[in-house]
Amino acid sequence: MTKINLRKITRDDTEEIHRIDSICFPADIAYTFTEFLYLLRHINQPCTRGIKGFIIEVNSKTSGFIIARQNKKHSEIITVDILPEFRHKGYGEKLLNFMEQFLTKNMVKYIFLEVAVNNEPAINLYRKLGYQILKEIDAYYPGNISAFVMKKKI
Ligand SMILES: CC(C)(COP(=O)(O)OP(=O)(O)OC[C@H]1O[C@@H](n2cnc3c(N)ncnc32)[C@H](O)[C@@H]1OP(=O)(O)O)[C@@H](O)C(=O)NCCC(=O)NCCS
């Protein structure tokens, strides 16, 4: 039987988070290790601001993660990453639902995110969970790729 565990990211996970992100995104888009060190330096402080994040473990193996930035009643999904061998099993959806429930309890009313216009799996995932496209930002990503800004009221 598959055992699934969701837990808070800690600073000790920085190396593993960086490893997964480097697999999930091309080098010009993935965060560097130094960027993750900075991003996760105050991860999951018990307050209504700052960086929040969770890891999903499948049979005790780290399979993906989600990171959001909260600013009181608004939050932005920074990224959700699932390792290729764990995709199409509902884990991305599970992580996003889990983060939304956490943010709801933590007073958040609206979630925003940016996603590359050519990232069909992610756009479908967000649409499925009720995110709507607000606008398009030209050349947001390297390679002149535009981004959709999406929003959900939770
Ligand atoms: C986007 C991502 C997180 C999806 O994770 P996942 O665990 O495979 O997704 P799930 O199995 O939970 O799928 C949930 C929904 O997402 C959509 N989806 C997922 N993979 C898809 C694909 N390859 N093509 C089209 N839609 C897809 C579907 O709507 C799916 O619902 P369905 O199974 O009822 O059709 C994963 O592909 C990933 O890590 N990609 C690389 C990193 C990335 O781009 N992250 C988003 C940053 S903005």
The ligand as a Tripos MOL2 file, in Angstrom:
@<TRIPOS>MOLECULE
LIG
   48    50     1     0     0
SMALL
NO_CHARGES

@<TRIPOS>ATOM
      1 C1          2.5980   20.6470  -12.8450 C.3       1 LIG1
      2 C2          2.9230   19.4570  -11.9430 C.3       1 LIG1
      3 C3          3.2130   19.9790  -10.5330 C.3       1 LIG1
      4 C4          1.6900   18.5460  -11.8920 C.3       1 LIG1
      5 O1          1.9240   17.5270  -10.9220 O.3       1 LIG1
      6 P1          1.2330   16.0850  -11.0010 P.3       1 LIG1
      7 O2          1.3870   15.4490   -9.6770 O.co2     1 LIG1
      8 O3          1.7200   15.3300  -12.1740 O.co2     1 LIG1
      9 O4         -0.3000   16.4940  -11.2540 O.3       1 LIG1
     10 P2         -1.5820   15.6650  -10.7990 P.3       1 LIG1
     11 O5         -1.3570   14.2140  -11.0480 O.co2     1 LIG1
     12 O6         -1.9590   16.0740   -9.4100 O.co2     1 LIG1
     13 O7         -2.6590   16.1810  -11.8370 O.3       1 LIG1
     14 C5         -3.6840   17.1000  -11.4640 C.3       1 LIG1
     15 C6         -4.2270   17.7650  -12.7250 C.3       1 LIG1
     16 O8         -3.1930   18.5240  -13.3630 O.3       1 LIG1
     17 C7         -3.3520   18.4630  -14.7900 C.3       1 LIG1
     18 N1         -2.1950   17.8080  -15.3860 N.ar      1 LIG1
     19 C8         -1.1880   17.1800  -14.7140 C.ar      1 LIG1
     20 N2         -0.2600   16.7160  -15.5910 N.ar      1 LIG1
     21 C9         -0.6940   17.0450  -16.8250 C.ar      1 LIG1
     22 C10        -0.1630   16.8670  -18.1450 C.ar      1 LIG1
     23 N3          1.0120   16.2350  -18.3560 N.pl3     1 LIG1
     24 N4         -0.8540   17.3660  -19.1940 N.ar      1 LIG1
     25 C11        -2.0130   18.0230  -19.0110 C.ar      1 LIG1
     26 N5         -2.5800   18.2300  -17.7780 N.ar      1 LIG1
     27 C12        -1.9240   17.7550  -16.7060 C.ar      1 LIG1
     28 C13        -4.6180   17.6720  -15.0290 C.3       1 LIG1
     29 O9         -5.7150   18.6020  -15.0480 O.3       1 LIG1
     30 C14        -4.7010   16.8110  -13.7870 C.3       1 LIG1
     31 O10        -6.0000   16.3930  -13.4850 O.3       1 LIG1
     32 P3         -6.5660   14.9910  -14.0830 P.3       1 LIG1
     33 O11        -5.6010   13.9300  -13.6170 O.co2     1 LIG1
     34 O12        -7.9170   14.8810  -13.4890 O.co2     1 LIG1
     35 O13        -6.5540   15.1430  -15.5770 O.co2     1 LIG1
     36 C15         4.1220   18.6210  -12.4840 C.3       1 LIG1
     37 O14         3.8900   18.3430  -13.8420 O.3       1 LIG1
     38 C16         5.4700   19.3070  -12.3370 C.2       1 LIG1
     39 O15         6.1240   19.2150  -11.2930 O.2       1 LIG1
     40 N6          5.9090   20.0030  -13.4020 N.am      1 LIG1
     41 C17         7.2410   20.6640  -13.3910 C.3       1 LIG1
     42 C18         7.2740   21.8310  -12.4430 C.3       1 LIG1
     43 C19         6.2280   22.8800  -12.7990 C.2       1 LIG1
     44 O16         6.0630   23.2630  -13.9430 O.2       1 LIG1
     45 N7          5.5240   23.3790  -11.7520 N.am      1 LIG1
     46 C20         4.5480   24.4190  -11.8860 C.3       1 LIG1
     47 C21         5.2180   25.7280  -11.6510 C.3       1 LIG1
     48 S1          4.1720   27.1080  -11.9860 S.3       1 LIG1
@<TRIPOS>BOND
     1     1     2 1
     2     2     3 1
     3     2     4 1
     4     2    36 1
     5     4     5 1
     6     5     6 1
     7     6     7 2
     8     6     8 1
     9     6     9 1
    10     9    10 1
    11    10    11 2
    12    10    12 1
    13    10    13 1
    14    13    14 1
    15    14    15 1
    16    15    16 1
    17    15    30 1
    18    16    17 1
    19    17    18 1
    20    17    28 1
    21    18    19 ar
    22    18    27 ar
    23    19    20 ar
    24    20    21 ar
    25    21    22 ar
    26    21    27 ar
    27    22    23 1
    28    22    24 ar
    29    24    25 ar
    30    25    26 ar
    31    26    27 ar
    32    28    29 1
    33    28    30 1
    34    30    31 1
    35    31    32 1
    36    32    33 2
    37    32    34 1
    38    32    35 1
    39    36    37 1
    40    36    38 1
    41    38    39 2
    42    38    40 1
    43    40    41 1
    44    41    42 1
    45    42    43 1
    46    43    44 2
    47    43    45 1
    48    45    46 1
    49    46    47 1
    50    47    48 1
@<TRIPOS>SUBSTRUCTURE
     1 LIG1         1 GROUP 0 **** ****
